[in-house]
Amino acid sequence: GDVAARRALVDGLSAATESTRRAAGHGLAEAGSAGLGPLVDALAGAATTRRPAVAALGAATGAAVPDAVAVLLEVLRSDPDDLVRSNAAYSLGRLGRHPETDAATVAVALLDRLEPGAEADNAFGAGFSRSTVRQSAAFALVSTLANHRIPAEVLARIVDGPLDDGDRYVQGLVVEGLARTEDLPSDLRRRLLRYLAGRRWNPAPSPA
């Protein structure tokens, strides 16, 4: 029955292979509100269990969205595993599309992770270092800004903060989010334009 199927999916969250853990999380997400409790319970497990559970919480729908957002906000703030926090930020971005989401609270939590020193770089391929948490938080900001009206004081914090992140992907995502913001206050629009104007020149051009 349904109970036995959910139990199998819960067990799958702690399976030896990552593909099985991801599939189990997807299955519980598809169960709707009935899958929310097991996913939250899984957050008491190992990091390898928490990662797919947090990713699956981003698929919450309807009445389950506010509860999923509250859980993800706490995970983003306090989980010791950087990949769990990265998944939490990404999931908040997915839930940022829903009208039930408290967008201002989510935006502030994301900005906290984009503060200088809050998230150290954790990926070092392709010749540069980056933080998957900061990149996921920037993506989530884009989604939240594109789907909700954000208070002016929070928008000001966005303009004053992560636009100066050392990761150009983070910078670009934040600019995209602000570009999608309806009724951006005129003073913030001017500051954004000054920022863009200051970055139109390549500081290290290729030799002729």
VOBA-543510 format. One record per atom (N, C-alpha, C): residue in one letter; atom name; z, y, x. Coordinates in nm, 2 decimals. Layout:
<recs>
a CA Z Y X
...
</recs>
This chain:
<recs>
g N 0.00 -0.12 0.08
g CA 0.00 0.00 0.00
g C 0.00 0.13 0.09
d N 0.01 0.24 0.02
d CA 0.01 0.37 0.09
d C 0.13 0.38 0.19
v N 0.24 0.33 0.16
v CA 0.36 0.34 0.25
v C 0.33 0.26 0.37
a N 0.28 0.14 0.36
a CA 0.25 0.05 0.47
a C 0.15 0.12 0.56
a N 0.05 0.18 0.50
a CA -0.06 0.24 0.57
a C -0.01 0.36 0.65
r N 0.08 0.44 0.59
r CA 0.14 0.55 0.66
r C 0.23 0.50 0.78
r N 0.30 0.39 0.76
r CA 0.38 0.34 0.86
r C 0.30 0.30 0.98
a N 0.18 0.24 0.95
a CA 0.09 0.20 1.06
a C 0.04 0.32 1.14
l N 0.01 0.43 1.06
l CA -0.03 0.55 1.13
l C 0.08 0.61 1.21
v N 0.20 0.61 1.16
v CA 0.31 0.66 1.24
v C 0.33 0.58 1.37
d N 0.32 0.45 1.36
d CA 0.33 0.37 1.48
d C 0.21 0.40 1.58
g N 0.10 0.43 1.52
g CA -0.02 0.46 1.60
g C 0.00 0.59 1.68
l N 0.08 0.68 1.64
l CA 0.11 0.80 1.71
l C 0.17 0.78 1.85
s N 0.24 0.67 1.87
s CA 0.30 0.63 2.00
s C 0.23 0.52 2.06
a N 0.10 0.49 2.03
a CA 0.02 0.38 2.09
a C -0.01 0.41 2.23
a N -0.05 0.31 2.30
a CA -0.07 0.32 2.45
a C -0.20 0.41 2.48
t N -0.30 0.40 2.39
t CA -0.42 0.47 2.42
t C -0.43 0.61 2.35
e N -0.48 0.71 2.41
e CA -0.49 0.84 2.35
e C -0.58 0.84 2.23
s N -0.69 0.76 2.23
s CA -0.78 0.76 2.12
s C -0.71 0.71 1.99
t N -0.62 0.61 2.01
t CA -0.55 0.56 1.89
t C -0.45 0.66 1.84
r N -0.38 0.73 1.94
r CA -0.29 0.84 1.90
r C -0.36 0.95 1.82
r N -0.47 0.99 1.87
r CA -0.55 1.10 1.80
r C -0.59 1.05 1.66
a N -0.64 0.93 1.65
a CA -0.69 0.87 1.52
a C -0.57 0.87 1.42
a N -0.45 0.83 1.47
a CA -0.34 0.82 1.38
a C -0.30 0.95 1.33
g N -0.30 1.05 1.42
g CA -0.27 1.19 1.38
g C -0.37 1.24 1.27
h N -0.50 1.21 1.29
h CA -0.60 1.25 1.20
h C -0.58 1.18 1.06
g N -0.54 1.05 1.07
g CA -0.51 0.98 0.94
g C -0.40 1.04 0.86
l N -0.29 1.07 0.93
l CA -0.18 1.13 0.87
l C -0.21 1.27 0.81
a N -0.30 1.35 0.88
a CA -0.34 1.48 0.83
a C -0.42 1.46 0.70
e N -0.50 1.35 0.70
e CA -0.58 1.33 0.58
e C -0.49 1.29 0.46
a N -0.37 1.25 0.48
a CA -0.28 1.21 0.38
a C -0.22 1.33 0.30
g N -0.25 1.45 0.35
g CA -0.20 1.57 0.29
g C -0.05 1.59 0.30
s N 0.01 1.63 0.19
s CA 0.16 1.66 0.20
s C 0.24 1.53 0.23
a N 0.19 1.42 0.19
a CA 0.26 1.29 0.23
a C 0.26 1.27 0.37
g N 0.17 1.32 0.45
g CA 0.17 1.30 0.59
g C 0.24 1.40 0.67
l N 0.29 1.51 0.60
l CA 0.35 1.62 0.68
l C 0.49 1.57 0.73
g N 0.57 1.50 0.65
g CA 0.70 1.46 0.70
g C 0.69 1.37 0.82
p N 0.60 1.26 0.82
p CA 0.59 1.18 0.94
p C 0.54 1.25 1.06
l N 0.45 1.35 1.05
l CA 0.41 1.43 1.16
l C 0.52 1.51 1.22
v N 0.60 1.57 1.13
v CA 0.72 1.65 1.18
v C 0.82 1.56 1.25
d N 0.84 1.44 1.19
d CA 0.94 1.34 1.25
d C 0.89 1.30 1.39
a N 0.76 1.29 1.41
a CA 0.70 1.25 1.54
a C 0.73 1.35 1.65
l N 0.77 1.47 1.61
l CA 0.79 1.58 1.71
l C 0.92 1.55 1.79
a N 1.00 1.45 1.75
a CA 1.12 1.41 1.82
a C 1.08 1.31 1.93
g N 0.95 1.26 1.94
g CA 0.91 1.16 2.03
g C 0.87 1.22 2.16
a N 0.80 1.13 2.24
a CA 0.76 1.17 2.37
a C 0.64 1.27 2.36
a N 0.62 1.34 2.47
a CA 0.51 1.44 2.47
a C 0.38 1.38 2.43
t N 0.35 1.26 2.47
t CA 0.22 1.20 2.43
t C 0.21 1.17 2.28
t N 0.33 1.16 2.22
t CA 0.33 1.15 2.07
t C 0.33 1.29 2.01
r N 0.39 1.38 2.06
r CA 0.40 1.52 2.01
r C 0.26 1.58 2.01
r N 0.18 1.56 2.11
r CA 0.05 1.63 2.12
r C -0.04 1.60 2.00
p N -0.06 1.47 1.97
p CA -0.15 1.45 1.85
p C -0.09 1.49 1.72
a N 0.05 1.48 1.71
a CA 0.11 1.52 1.59
a C 0.10 1.67 1.56
v N 0.11 1.75 1.67
v CA 0.10 1.89 1.66
v C -0.05 1.93 1.63
a N -0.14 1.86 1.69
a CA -0.28 1.88 1.66
a C -0.31 1.85 1.52
a N -0.26 1.75 1.46
a CA -0.28 1.71 1.32
a C -0.22 1.81 1.23
l N -0.11 1.87 1.26
l CA -0.05 1.97 1.17
l C -0.15 2.09 1.14
g N -0.24 2.11 1.23
g CA -0.34 2.22 1.21
g C -0.43 2.19 1.09
a N -0.43 2.07 1.04
a CA -0.52 2.03 0.93
a C -0.45 2.04 0.79
a N -0.32 2.09 0.79
a CA -0.25 2.10 0.67
a C -0.33 2.19 0.57
t N -0.31 2.16 0.44
t CA -0.38 2.23 0.33
t C -0.28 2.26 0.22
g N -0.32 2.36 0.14
g CA -0.24 2.39 0.02
g C -0.10 2.43 0.04
a N -0.01 2.37 -0.04
a CA 0.13 2.40 -0.03
a C 0.20 2.36 0.10
a N 0.13 2.27 0.18
a CA 0.19 2.22 0.30
a C 0.17 2.32 0.41
v N 0.08 2.42 0.40
v CA 0.05 2.52 0.50
v C 0.17 2.60 0.55
p N 0.25 2.66 0.47
p CA 0.36 2.74 0.52
p C 0.46 2.65 0.60
d N 0.49 2.53 0.55
d CA 0.58 2.44 0.62
d C 0.52 2.40 0.76
a N 0.39 2.37 0.76
a CA 0.33 2.34 0.89
a C 0.33 2.45 0.99
v N 0.31 2.58 0.94
v CA 0.31 2.69 1.02
v C 0.45 2.71 1.08
a N 0.55 2.70 1.00
a CA 0.69 2.72 1.05
a C 0.72 2.62 1.16
v N 0.68 2.50 1.14
v CA 0.70 2.39 1.25
v C 0.63 2.43 1.37
l N 0.50 2.47 1.36
l CA 0.42 2.50 1.48
l C 0.47 2.62 1.55
l N 0.52 2.72 1.48
l CA 0.58 2.84 1.55
l C 0.70 2.80 1.64
e N 0.78 2.71 1.59
e CA 0.90 2.66 1.67
e C 0.85 2.58 1.79
v N 0.75 2.50 1.77
v CA 0.70 2.42 1.88
v C 0.64 2.51 1.98
l N 0.56 2.61 1.94
l CA 0.50 2.70 2.03
l C 0.60 2.78 2.11
r N 0.71 2.81 2.05
r CA 0.82 2.88 2.12
r C 0.90 2.80 2.22
s N 0.92 2.67 2.18
s CA 1.03 2.60 2.26
s C 0.99 2.47 2.32
d N 0.87 2.41 2.29
d CA 0.84 2.28 2.34
d C 0.82 2.29 2.49
p N 0.88 2.20 2.57
p CA 0.87 2.20 2.72
p C 0.74 2.16 2.77
d N 0.65 2.10 2.69
d CA 0.52 2.05 2.74
d C 0.41 2.15 2.71
d N 0.34 2.19 2.82
d CA 0.24 2.29 2.80
d C 0.12 2.25 2.71
l N 0.09 2.12 2.72
l CA -0.02 2.07 2.63
l C 0.02 2.07 2.48
v N 0.15 2.04 2.46
v CA 0.20 2.05 2.32
v C 0.19 2.19 2.27
r N 0.23 2.28 2.36
r CA 0.23 2.43 2.32
r C 0.08 2.47 2.30
s N -0.01 2.42 2.38
s CA -0.15 2.46 2.36
s C -0.20 2.40 2.23
n N -0.17 2.28 2.20
n CA -0.21 2.22 2.07
n C -0.15 2.30 1.95
a N -0.03 2.34 1.97
a CA 0.04 2.42 1.86
a C -0.03 2.55 1.84
a N -0.07 2.62 1.95
a CA -0.14 2.75 1.93
a C -0.27 2.73 1.86
y N -0.35 2.62 1.91
y CA -0.48 2.60 1.85
y C -0.46 2.56 1.70
s N -0.36 2.48 1.67
s CA -0.34 2.45 1.52
s C -0.30 2.57 1.44
l N -0.23 2.66 1.50
l CA -0.20 2.79 1.43
l C -0.33 2.87 1.40
g N -0.42 2.86 1.50
g CA -0.55 2.92 1.47
g C -0.62 2.86 1.36
r N -0.62 2.73 1.35
r CA -0.68 2.67 1.23
r C -0.62 2.71 1.10
l N -0.48 2.71 1.10
l CA -0.41 2.75 0.98
l C -0.42 2.90 0.95
g N -0.46 2.98 1.05
g CA -0.48 3.12 1.04
g C -0.59 3.16 0.94
r N -0.67 3.06 0.90
r CA -0.78 3.08 0.80
r C -0.73 3.08 0.66
h N -0.61 3.03 0.64
h CA -0.56 3.01 0.51
h C -0.49 3.13 0.45
p N -0.51 3.16 0.32
p CA -0.44 3.28 0.27
p C -0.29 3.26 0.26
e N -0.24 3.14 0.27
e CA -0.09 3.12 0.26
e C -0.02 3.15 0.39
t N -0.10 3.17 0.50
t CA -0.04 3.19 0.63
t C 0.02 3.33 0.64
d N 0.15 3.34 0.69
d CA 0.21 3.46 0.72
d C 0.15 3.52 0.85
a N 0.04 3.59 0.84
a CA -0.04 3.63 0.96
a C 0.03 3.71 1.06
a N 0.11 3.81 1.01
a CA 0.18 3.90 1.11
a C 0.28 3.82 1.19
t N 0.35 3.73 1.13
t CA 0.45 3.64 1.21
t C 0.38 3.56 1.31
v N 0.26 3.50 1.27
v CA 0.19 3.41 1.36
v C 0.13 3.50 1.47
a N 0.08 3.61 1.44
a CA 0.02 3.70 1.55
a C 0.13 3.74 1.65
v N 0.25 3.77 1.61
v CA 0.35 3.81 1.70
v C 0.39 3.69 1.79
a N 0.40 3.57 1.73
a CA 0.43 3.45 1.81
a C 0.33 3.42 1.91
l N 0.20 3.44 1.88
l CA 0.09 3.42 1.97
l C 0.10 3.53 2.08
l N 0.13 3.65 2.05
l CA 0.14 3.75 2.15
l C 0.25 3.73 2.25
d N 0.36 3.67 2.20
d CA 0.47 3.64 2.29
d C 0.42 3.54 2.40
r N 0.33 3.45 2.37
r CA 0.28 3.35 2.47
r C 0.18 3.42 2.56
l N 0.13 3.53 2.52
l CA 0.03 3.60 2.60
l C 0.09 3.71 2.68
e N 0.23 3.73 2.67
e CA 0.30 3.82 2.76
e C 0.28 3.78 2.90
p N 0.28 3.88 3.00
p CA 0.27 3.84 3.14
p C 0.39 3.75 3.18
g N 0.35 3.64 3.24
g CA 0.46 3.55 3.29
g C 0.51 3.45 3.19
a N 0.47 3.46 3.06
a CA 0.52 3.37 2.96
a C 0.46 3.23 2.98
e N 0.33 3.22 3.01
e CA 0.26 3.09 3.03
e C 0.19 3.09 3.16
a N 0.23 3.01 3.25
a CA 0.17 3.00 3.38
a C 0.04 2.92 3.37
d N -0.05 2.95 3.47
d CA -0.18 2.87 3.47
d C -0.15 2.72 3.48
n N -0.22 2.64 3.41
n CA -0.20 2.49 3.42
n C -0.33 2.42 3.43
a N -0.44 2.48 3.45
a CA -0.57 2.42 3.47
a C -0.64 2.49 3.59
f N -0.70 2.41 3.68
f CA -0.75 2.48 3.80
f C -0.89 2.43 3.84
g N -0.97 2.39 3.74
g CA -1.10 2.34 3.78
g C -1.20 2.46 3.78
a N -1.33 2.42 3.82
a CA -1.44 2.52 3.82
a C -1.42 2.64 3.90
g N -1.33 2.63 4.00
g CA -1.32 2.74 4.09
g C -1.22 2.85 4.04
f N -1.16 2.84 3.93
f CA -1.06 2.94 3.89
f C -0.95 2.88 3.81
s N -0.83 2.94 3.81
s CA -0.72 2.89 3.73
s C -0.71 2.96 3.60
r N -0.65 2.89 3.51
r CA -0.64 2.94 3.37
r C -0.52 2.87 3.30
s N -0.48 2.92 3.19
s CA -0.38 2.86 3.11
s C -0.44 2.81 2.97
t N -0.43 2.68 2.95
t CA -0.48 2.63 2.82
t C -0.40 2.69 2.70
v N -0.27 2.72 2.73
v CA -0.19 2.78 2.62
v C -0.24 2.92 2.59
r N -0.26 3.00 2.69
r CA -0.30 3.14 2.66
r C -0.44 3.14 2.60
q N -0.53 3.05 2.64
q CA -0.66 3.05 2.58
q C -0.65 3.00 2.43
s N -0.57 2.90 2.41
s CA -0.56 2.86 2.27
s C -0.49 2.97 2.18
a N -0.39 3.04 2.24
a CA -0.33 3.15 2.17
a C -0.43 3.26 2.14
a N -0.52 3.29 2.23
a CA -0.62 3.39 2.21
a C -0.72 3.35 2.10
f N -0.76 3.22 2.10
f CA -0.84 3.17 1.99
f C -0.77 3.19 1.86
a N -0.65 3.15 1.86
a CA -0.57 3.16 1.73
a C -0.56 3.31 1.68
l N -0.55 3.40 1.77
l CA -0.55 3.54 1.74
l C -0.69 3.58 1.67
v N -0.80 3.53 1.72
v CA -0.93 3.56 1.66
v C -0.93 3.51 1.52
s N -0.89 3.39 1.50
s CA -0.89 3.33 1.36
s C -0.80 3.41 1.27
t N -0.68 3.45 1.32
t CA -0.59 3.52 1.23
t C -0.64 3.66 1.20
l N -0.69 3.73 1.30
l CA -0.74 3.86 1.28
l C -0.86 3.86 1.18
a N -0.94 3.76 1.19
a CA -1.07 3.75 1.11
a C -1.04 3.72 0.96
n N -0.92 3.67 0.94
n CA -0.89 3.63 0.80
n C -0.78 3.70 0.73
h N -0.71 3.79 0.80
h CA -0.60 3.86 0.74
h C -0.59 4.01 0.79
r N -0.52 4.09 0.71
r CA -0.49 4.22 0.75
r C -0.36 4.22 0.83
i N -0.36 4.27 0.95
i CA -0.24 4.27 1.04
i C -0.18 4.41 1.05
p N -0.05 4.42 1.04
p CA 0.01 4.56 1.05
p C -0.03 4.63 1.18
a N -0.04 4.76 1.17
a CA -0.10 4.85 1.28
a C -0.01 4.83 1.41
e N 0.12 4.81 1.39
e CA 0.20 4.80 1.51
e C 0.17 4.67 1.59
v N 0.13 4.57 1.51
v CA 0.10 4.44 1.58
v C -0.04 4.46 1.65
l N -0.13 4.52 1.58
l CA -0.26 4.55 1.64
l C -0.25 4.63 1.77
a N -0.16 4.73 1.77
a CA -0.14 4.81 1.89
a C -0.09 4.72 2.00
r N 0.00 4.63 1.97
r CA 0.04 4.54 2.08
r C -0.07 4.45 2.13
i N -0.16 4.42 2.05
i CA -0.28 4.34 2.10
i C -0.36 4.43 2.19
v N -0.39 4.55 2.15
v CA -0.47 4.64 2.24
v C -0.40 4.67 2.37
d N -0.27 4.68 2.37
d CA -0.20 4.71 2.49
d C -0.16 4.60 2.58
g N -0.18 4.47 2.53
g CA -0.14 4.36 2.60
g C -0.24 4.27 2.66
p N -0.28 4.16 2.58
p CA -0.37 4.06 2.64
p C -0.51 4.10 2.68
l N -0.55 4.22 2.65
l CA -0.68 4.27 2.70
l C -0.68 4.27 2.85
d N -0.56 4.28 2.91
d CA -0.55 4.29 3.06
d C -0.51 4.15 3.12
d N -0.52 4.05 3.04
d CA -0.49 3.91 3.09
d C -0.59 3.88 3.21
g N -0.55 3.81 3.31
g CA -0.63 3.78 3.42
g C -0.74 3.68 3.39
d N -0.74 3.62 3.28
d CA -0.84 3.52 3.23
d C -0.94 3.59 3.15
r N -1.07 3.60 3.19
r CA -1.17 3.67 3.12
r C -1.20 3.60 2.98
y N -1.18 3.47 2.97
y CA -1.19 3.41 2.84
y C -1.09 3.46 2.74
v N -0.97 3.48 2.79
v CA -0.87 3.54 2.70
v C -0.91 3.68 2.66
q N -0.95 3.76 2.76
q CA -0.99 3.89 2.73
q C -1.10 3.89 2.62
g N -1.21 3.81 2.65
g CA -1.32 3.81 2.56
g C -1.28 3.77 2.41
l N -1.19 3.67 2.40
l CA -1.15 3.62 2.27
l C -1.07 3.73 2.20
v N -0.99 3.80 2.27
v CA -0.91 3.91 2.21
v C -1.00 4.02 2.16
v N -1.10 4.06 2.25
v CA -1.20 4.16 2.20
v C -1.27 4.11 2.08
e N -1.31 3.99 2.07
e CA -1.38 3.93 1.95
e C -1.29 3.95 1.83
g N -1.16 3.91 1.85
g CA -1.07 3.93 1.74
g C -1.06 4.07 1.69
l N -1.05 4.16 1.78
l CA -1.04 4.30 1.74
l C -1.17 4.35 1.67
a N -1.28 4.30 1.72
a CA -1.41 4.34 1.66
a C -1.42 4.29 1.52
r N -1.35 4.18 1.48
r CA -1.35 4.13 1.35
r C -1.24 4.19 1.26
t N -1.17 4.28 1.31
t CA -1.06 4.34 1.24
t C -1.11 4.45 1.15
e N -1.09 4.43 1.02
e CA -1.12 4.54 0.92
e C -1.03 4.66 0.94
d N -1.08 4.78 0.93
d CA -1.00 4.90 0.93
d C -0.91 4.91 1.05
l N -0.97 4.88 1.17
l CA -0.89 4.90 1.29
l C -0.86 5.05 1.30
p N -0.73 5.09 1.31
p CA -0.70 5.23 1.32
p C -0.78 5.31 1.42
s N -0.81 5.43 1.39
s CA -0.90 5.51 1.48
s C -0.85 5.52 1.62
d N -0.72 5.54 1.64
d CA -0.67 5.55 1.78
d C -0.68 5.42 1.85
l N -0.66 5.31 1.79
l CA -0.68 5.18 1.85
l C -0.83 5.16 1.88
r N -0.91 5.20 1.79
r CA -1.06 5.18 1.82
r C -1.10 5.26 1.94
r N -1.04 5.38 1.96
r CA -1.08 5.46 2.08
r C -1.03 5.40 2.20
r N -0.90 5.34 2.20
r CA -0.85 5.27 2.31
r C -0.93 5.15 2.35
l N -0.98 5.08 2.24
l CA -1.06 4.96 2.27
l C -1.19 5.00 2.33
l N -1.25 5.11 2.28
l CA -1.38 5.15 2.34
l C -1.36 5.20 2.49
r N -1.25 5.26 2.52
r CA -1.22 5.30 2.66
r C -1.21 5.18 2.74
y N -1.14 5.08 2.69
y CA -1.13 4.95 2.76
y C -1.26 4.89 2.79
l N -1.35 4.88 2.69
l CA -1.48 4.82 2.71
l C -1.57 4.90 2.81
a N -1.56 5.04 2.80
a CA -1.63 5.12 2.89
a C -1.59 5.10 3.03
g N -1.46 5.08 3.05
g CA -1.41 5.06 3.19
g C -1.45 4.93 3.25
r N -1.50 4.83 3.17
r CA -1.54 4.70 3.22
r C -1.69 4.68 3.21
r N -1.77 4.78 3.19
r CA -1.91 4.76 3.18
r C -1.98 4.74 3.32
w N -1.91 4.78 3.43
w CA -1.96 4.76 3.56
w C -1.90 4.64 3.63
n N -1.99 4.57 3.69
n CA -1.94 4.45 3.77
n C -1.87 4.50 3.90
p N -1.74 4.47 3.91
p CA -1.67 4.52 4.03
p C -1.71 4.45 4.16
a N -1.78 4.34 4.15
a CA -1.83 4.27 4.27
a C -1.97 4.22 4.25
p N -2.07 4.32 4.25
p CA -2.20 4.28 4.23
p C -2.26 4.19 4.33
s N -2.36 4.11 4.30
s CA -2.42 4.02 4.39
s C -2.51 4.10 4.49
p N -2.52 4.06 4.61
p CA -2.60 4.14 4.71
p C -2.75 4.14 4.67
a N -2.81 4.25 4.69
a CA -2.96 4.26 4.66
a C -3.04 4.16 4.74
</recs>
